[in-house]
Structures are given as C-alpha cells and as structure tokens.
C-alpha cells in the first residue's frame, strides 16, 4: 500500500481523508479534490488509499484515523 502521500499530510488532513475514504471509498477522491487549498494533495492521498482492497483499506484507515485524532487532541496536529 502506498501511504506515503497520506502520511505527509497534517493530522487534520489525515483525519479528513481517512473519514472520506472510509465513508465513500473511490468517490472520496472527487469530493476532496474540491478543497480550494489542499484539494490536489487530499485527492491524491485518497486515490492511493481507495485503490486498496477493502479488507486492507478499512483497518488501516481506522488505525490512521485514531492516530490522527490522538495527535489533534494532544495539540500536536
């Protein structure tokens, strides 16, 4: 799984991408592309993650979402 683009995002951006891909899979790429400031980066990260089979994507994104939320709550994100 190529998660490099995802890992370079800020904690808040990682949380947004994780939720979007968990909820909408491949469609998340199109929705995130509409962000005026970070659209291209968010969309590319979503594309790389959504291409993975659900049995790999879902647990990975769940773990990444929890980590991003912990980072945000601690004030580091």
C-alpha positions as CSV (number, residue, x, y, z in Angstrom):
1,X,0.0,0.0,0.0
2,X,1.4,3.4,-1.0
3,X,0.6,5.5,2.0
4,X,3.4,8.0,1.6
5,X,1.2,10.8,0.3
6,X,-1.2,10.2,3.2
7,X,1.5,10.2,5.8
8,X,2.9,13.6,4.6
9,X,-0.5,15.3,5.4
10,X,-1.1,17.2,8.6
11,X,-3.1,15.3,11.3
12,X,-6.3,17.2,10.5
13,X,-5.9,16.4,6.8
14,X,-5.2,12.7,7.5
15,X,-8.4,12.6,9.6
16,X,-10.4,14.2,6.8
17,X,-9.0,11.8,4.1
18,X,-9.5,8.8,6.4
19,X,-13.1,9.6,7.1
20,X,-13.8,10.4,3.5
21,X,-12.3,7.1,2.2
22,X,-13.9,5.1,4.9
23,X,-17.3,6.5,4.1
24,X,-17.2,6.9,0.3
25,X,-14.3,4.8,-1.0
26,X,-13.4,5.8,-4.6
27,X,-15.8,8.8,-4.5
28,X,-13.8,10.4,-1.8
29,X,-11.2,11.4,-4.3
30,X,-13.7,13.5,-6.2
31,X,-15.1,15.2,-3.1
32,X,-11.7,16.0,-1.7
33,X,-10.5,17.5,-4.9
34,X,-12.9,20.4,-4.4
35,X,-11.0,21.7,-1.4
36,X,-9.7,25.1,-2.7
37,X,-6.4,25.0,-0.8
38,X,-5.4,21.4,-0.4
39,X,-7.6,19.6,-2.9
40,X,-4.9,18.1,-5.1
41,X,-2.9,16.7,-2.1
42,X,-6.1,15.3,-0.4
43,X,-7.4,13.8,-3.6
44,X,-4.1,12.1,-4.5
45,X,-3.9,10.6,-1.0
46,X,-7.5,9.4,-1.2
47,X,-6.8,7.9,-4.6
48,X,-3.8,5.9,-3.4
49,X,-5.8,4.6,-0.4
50,X,-9.1,3.9,-2.2
51,X,-7.3,1.7,-4.7
52,X,-6.6,-0.9,-2.0
53,X,-9.0,-3.8,-1.3
54,X,-11.5,-3.0,1.4
55,X,-10.0,-5.7,3.7
56,X,-6.7,-3.8,3.8
57,X,-8.0,-0.3,3.5
58,X,-10.6,-0.4,6.3
59,X,-8.4,-1.5,9.2
60,X,-5.5,0.7,8.0
61,X,-7.7,3.8,7.8
62,X,-9.3,3.1,11.1
63,X,-5.9,2.9,12.8
64,X,-4.7,6.0,11.0
65,X,-7.8,8.0,11.9
66,X,-7.4,7.1,15.6
67,X,-3.8,8.1,15.5
68,X,-4.6,11.4,13.8
69,X,-7.3,12.2,16.3
70,X,-5.0,11.4,19.2
71,X,-2.4,13.8,17.6
72,X,-5.0,16.5,17.2
73,X,-6.3,16.1,20.8
74,X,-2.8,16.3,22.2
75,X,-2.2,19.6,20.4
76,X,0.4,18.3,18.0
77,X,-1.8,18.3,15.0
